[in-house]
Amino acid sequence: MKIKAKMTMLALAAFLATGAVGCQSKTEQKADEVTDDYKDVEEAKAEGDSSEIREERQELEESRQDYREMAKDSTKRQD
């Protein structure tokens, strides 16, 4: 009986832990995308490829703009 209860609790804990990870808001996901794009720019700088740096900076700027718009929209909905 104890083993069955422990297994049930363990399964429930695993289910809840994976559910919490998957529930990021769209704004948080966009912020993660901006961070990833920033890292890509830094890697391109380290490689020294100027055309790749330009491309990565453009992607970063687009991600930042999307994030700003999304954050602005989310604050409007809360008002």
C-alpha positions in Angstrom: 0.0 0.0 0.0 2.8 2.4 0.9 4.6 1.8 -2.4 1.4 2.5 -4.4 0.9 5.8 -2.5 4.5 6.8 -3.1 4.3 6.0 -6.8 1.1 8.0 -7.1 2.6 11.0 -5.4 5.8 10.7 -7.5 3.7 10.6 -10.7 1.6 13.6 -9.6 4.7 15.6 -8.7 6.2 14.8 -12.1 3.0 15.8 -13.9 2.7 19.1 -12.0 6.4 20.0 -12.6 6.2 19.5 -16.3 2.9 21.4 -16.5 4.5 24.4 -14.7 7.4 24.5 -17.2 5.0 24.5 -20.2 2.9 27.4 -18.9 5.2 30.3 -19.8 3.3 33.4 -21.0 3.8 34.6 -24.5 5.7 37.6 -23.2 8.1 35.3 -21.3 8.6 33.2 -24.4 9.3 36.3 -26.5 11.8 37.5 -23.8 13.6 34.2 -24.1 13.7 34.6 -27.8 15.3 38.1 -27.4 17.9 36.6 -25.1 18.6 33.8 -27.6 19.0 36.3 -30.5 21.3 38.4 -28.3 23.5 35.4 -27.8 23.5 34.7 -31.5 24.8 38.3 -32.1 27.6 37.8 -29.6 28.6 34.5 -31.2 28.6 36.1 -34.6 30.8 38.9 -33.2 33.2 36.3 -31.9 33.4 34.7 -35.3 34.0 38.0 -36.9 31.7 37.5 -39.9 30.3 41.0 -40.6 27.4 39.8 -42.8 26.3 37.3 -40.2 26.5 40.0 -37.5 24.2 42.2 -39.5 21.7 39.4 -40.0 21.8 38.5 -36.3 21.4 42.1 -35.3 18.4 42.5 -37.6 16.8 39.4 -36.0 17.5 40.8 -32.6 16.0 44.1 -33.3 12.9 42.4 -34.7 12.6 40.3 -31.6 13.0 43.3 -29.4 10.3 45.2 -31.3 7.9 42.2 -31.1 8.6 41.9 -27.3 7.9 45.6 -26.8 4.6 45.4 -28.7 3.6 42.3 -26.8 4.5 43.8 -23.4 2.6 47.0 -24.3 -0.4 45.0 -25.4 -0.4 42.9 -22.2 -0.3 46.1 -20.0 -3.2 47.5 -21.9 -5.3 44.4 -21.2 -4.6 44.7 -17.5 -5.9 48.3 -17.3 
